[in-house]
Each structure stands twice: as structure tokens, then as C-alpha cells.
């Protein structure tokens, strides 16, 4: 359940952060966590300002259905030399229990996307070349481009 209102130069999204499309089963072999509703409110500015500077953001944005984008993982590996490396979501060494939407569930029960949410794109696809899938938390729209992809 996600509602959006525009007020005071902000897009205010209130959501339970549950996907509105098919998802994988959780818990699963690679992810022991159970999906659960979350109470989240996002206040996304309408007046966009391009700073010209890149900024790191663990959660860069939120999909139109209220599920957040979180490309980076929390999993880390420490080598014998003491170096610490972050585990990428898409690799063959560690099963992170991702479903076909490139998503899984955190210990808190929050479902989140690590990449393009396949089923959400299908839900939103109206035949155009680009599909609005969400908003970055700084207000800029987030699009999926079908260029070079085949259905």
C-alpha cells in the first residue's frame, strides 16, 4: 500500500514497502529473513537542484510501489591480510537469496531491490522506450530504458 501526495514542494510517499508484484519466497536457502510490512515515509523534493557533485547514498531512491533501491549489500568478507571487501549482490560465491526481481529481505523484514525490479517494470510498461520506476531521494526521476533489451 503506497500513497503519494504533493504538499509544500514535496512528493510525500507513505508506504508499507511491500511489493505490488510477484516476488520470490522468503525465507529461502540464501536468505533466512521473512518479509514484513514496514512503515516508511519519504519526503522527496519537487524543486530539483543539480549540485554537480556525486554523493554516496546507501539507499539512493524508492520505487513507485514504495520498495527502496539499495544497490550495495551489507555483506563483507575479511581477507587473511586484513583487507575488507564488500560482497556484490550479483556474484557466484555467496548465495544471497535474491529473487527474480533482483531483491531480497533484510533481517528487519524489509524487501529491497539491488537492481532493476523485473516484475515492477512489467507492471509499469505501457510500451514506451523509457519507464519511470521511482524517484531518487534528491527528487530526480529514476527511469528504466528498454533500449537494447528484448521482451
C-alpha positions as CSV (number, residue, x, y, z in Angstrom):
1,X,0.0,0.0,0.0
2,X,1.6,3.3,-1.1
3,X,0.0,6.7,-1.2
4,X,1.6,9.9,-2.7
5,X,0.5,13.4,-2.1
6,X,2.2,16.7,-3.2
7,X,2.4,19.3,-0.5
8,X,4.8,22.1,0.4
9,X,7.0,21.5,-2.7
10,X,7.5,17.8,-1.7
11,X,6.3,14.5,-3.0
12,X,5.3,12.7,0.2
13,X,5.2,9.0,-0.2
14,X,3.7,6.8,2.7
15,X,4.2,3.1,2.2
16,X,4.2,-0.3,3.8
17,X,7.1,-1.1,1.4
18,X,5.6,-4.3,0.2
19,X,5.9,-5.1,-3.5
20,X,2.8,-4.9,-5.6
21,X,4.0,-7.6,-8.0
22,X,5.1,-11.2,-7.9
23,X,8.1,-11.9,-5.7
24,X,10.2,-14.8,-4.6
25,X,9.7,-16.9,-1.5
26,X,11.2,-15.7,1.7
27,X,12.8,-17.2,3.7
28,X,14.8,-19.2,1.2
29,X,18.1,-21.1,1.0
30,X,20.2,-18.0,0.7
31,X,18.1,-15.6,2.8
32,X,16.6,-16.6,6.1
33,X,14.6,-13.5,6.6
34,X,10.8,-13.2,6.5
35,X,9.2,-10.3,4.5
36,X,7.1,-7.9,6.6
37,X,5.4,-4.6,6.1
38,X,7.4,-1.5,7.0
39,X,6.1,1.9,7.9
40,X,8.0,4.4,5.8
41,X,7.5,7.9,4.8
42,X,9.7,9.6,2.1
43,X,9.7,13.3,1.5
44,X,11.1,13.9,-2.0
45,X,11.7,17.4,-3.1
46,X,9.9,18.7,-6.2
47,X,12.3,21.6,-6.9
48,X,15.4,19.8,-8.3
49,X,18.8,21.2,-7.7
50,X,21.8,19.7,-9.6
51,X,24.8,20.2,-7.3
52,X,27.4,18.9,-9.8
53,X,28.9,16.7,-7.0
54,X,28.5,12.9,-6.7
55,X,27.4,11.7,-3.3
56,X,27.3,8.1,-1.9
57,X,23.9,7.0,-0.8
58,X,23.2,3.6,0.7
59,X,19.5,4.0,-0.3
60,X,19.6,6.3,-3.4
61,X,15.8,6.1,-4.1
62,X,12.5,4.5,-3.8
63,X,10.4,2.7,-6.5
64,X,6.9,3.9,-7.3
65,X,5.5,1.0,-5.3
66,X,7.3,2.1,-2.1
67,X,10.1,-0.5,-2.2
68,X,13.5,1.1,-1.8
69,X,16.5,0.7,-4.1
70,X,19.6,-0.4,-2.2
71,X,22.3,-1.4,-4.8
72,X,25.0,-2.0,-2.2
73,X,24.9,-5.0,0.1
74,X,25.7,-5.2,3.8
75,X,27.8,-8.4,3.4
76,X,31.5,-8.1,3.9
77,X,34.5,-10.5,3.6
78,X,37.7,-10.1,5.5
79,X,40.8,-11.5,3.8
80,X,43.7,-13.1,5.6
81,X,45.6,-9.9,5.0
82,X,43.0,-7.9,6.9
83,X,41.6,-6.2,3.8
84,X,37.8,-5.9,3.9
85,X,35.7,-6.3,0.7
86,X,32.1,-5.6,0.1
87,X,30.2,-8.5,-1.5
88,X,28.4,-7.5,-4.6
89,X,24.8,-8.7,-5.0
90,X,25.5,-10.4,-8.3
91,X,28.3,-12.9,-7.9
92,X,28.7,-16.7,-7.7
93,X,30.5,-17.1,-4.4
94,X,27.8,-16.3,-1.8
95,X,24.1,-17.1,-2.2
96,X,22.2,-14.0,-1.0
97,X,18.8,-15.4,-1.8
98,X,17.9,-12.9,-4.4
99,X,14.6,-13.4,-6.3
100,X,13.8,-12.8,-10.0
101,X,13.3,-9.1,-9.1
102,X,17.0,-8.8,-8.0
103,X,15.7,-8.3,-4.5
104,X,15.7,-9.9,-1.1
105,X,14.7,-9.3,2.5
106,X,16.8,-7.7,5.3
107,X,16.7,-9.0,8.9
108,X,14.2,-6.3,9.6
109,X,11.7,-7.8,7.1
110,X,12.3,-5.0,4.6
111,X,12.2,-6.2,0.9
112,X,14.5,-4.1,-1.2
113,X,15.9,-4.0,-4.8
114,X,19.5,-4.5,-5.6
115,X,19.0,-3.8,-9.4
116,X,16.2,-3.4,-11.9
117,X,13.0,-4.8,-10.4
118,X,11.9,-7.1,-13.3
119,X,8.2,-7.6,-12.2
120,X,7.8,-3.9,-11.4
121,X,9.0,-2.9,-14.9
122,X,6.5,-5.4,-16.4
123,X,3.7,-3.8,-14.3
124,X,4.6,-0.2,-15.4
125,X,5.4,-1.0,-19.0
126,X,3.0,1.0,-21.3
127,X,5.0,0.4,-24.4
128,X,7.3,3.4,-24.2
129,X,11.1,3.3,-24.6
130,X,11.7,4.5,-21.0
131,X,9.7,3.7,-17.9
132,X,9.6,5.8,-14.8
133,X,10.3,3.3,-11.9
134,X,10.8,5.6,-9.0
135,X,12.5,8.7,-7.6
136,X,15.9,9.4,-6.2
137,X,15.7,10.8,-2.7
138,X,17.0,14.1,-4.1
139,X,13.9,14.3,-6.3
140,X,15.3,13.3,-9.6
141,X,13.2,10.7,-11.5
142,X,14.7,7.1,-11.9
143,X,14.0,5.5,-15.3
144,X,14.4,2.1,-16.8
145,X,15.4,2.2,-20.5
146,X,14.3,-0.7,-22.8
147,X,16.9,0.3,-25.4
148,X,18.9,-2.7,-26.4
149,X,16.7,-5.0,-24.3
150,X,14.3,-7.6,-25.8
151,X,11.0,-8.7,-24.2
